[in-house]
Amino acid sequence: MRLSQKADVAYLALRQAIIEQALTPGTKLPEDPLAEQFQISRTLVRAALARLASEGLIEMGNKRTATVAQPSLEEARAVFEVRRCLEAEVVRLVCERWQPAWRATLNAHVKEEQAAASAGQANVSIRLAGEFHVLLADMAGNPLLARYLAEVATRCSLILAVYGRPHSSDCAVNEHRALIEALARKDAKQAIKLMAEHLEGIERRALLTRIVHSDQDLGSILSQYARTVGGAT
């Protein structure tokens, strides 16, 4: 594997571990162990951490140790305010530009969500639920909107890790399926209504004052995620 590929694996493994809540908010990410774990230089580790910091997933410290971000309740509410605006526009554009083939693509993704939930992989189900919204944003045909939505959706995953109660996979799957049907009918009014209700449910789960922590060591977590994302690069 080339050095650049290893650097990408480091970024992707860390990102996925954070989104799936394997690395919980407040977890320290020291440069030297990360460099050893991924067999890359500290310079490349810093580059990967900088990418994650730009997405709001980690906070950079002063002693070569980053930490998984811990957004405040005020920041969390601001993120959801922005997300509601972005998602409404995404749904409107998808309805306007709807292509029949998209229905199968979206249903296949929801099927993956259901399979993860049935297998008891709650964290994978959470990640896939967020990726459903990113997939919709890509279909909207506006790269800038898709970029902003992807960033906000990942921050929401982090917020759920800090404050949320357990993810309801059945709710997510059923609500996503209902949304697909409205989009397929090009019923923008109904689709926007369903999306708003869906996001309200996510926000209610997210903005509860509960903090969770992981007792699994950093190396075990990252070796698992490096294997997962390494096969995809």
Secondary structure, DSSP 8 states (H G I E B T S, - for coil): --HHHHHHHHHHHHHHHHHTTSS-TT-EEEHHHHHHHHT--HHHHHHHHHHHHHTTSEE--SSSEEEE----HHHHHHHHHHHHHHHHHHHHHHHHT--THHHHHHHHHHHHHHHHHHTT-HHHHHHHHHHHHHHHHHHTT-HHHHHHHHHHHHHHHHHHHHH-----HHHHHHHHHHHHHHHHTT-HHHHHHHHHHHHHHHHHHHSS-------S-HHHHHHHHHHHHHTT-
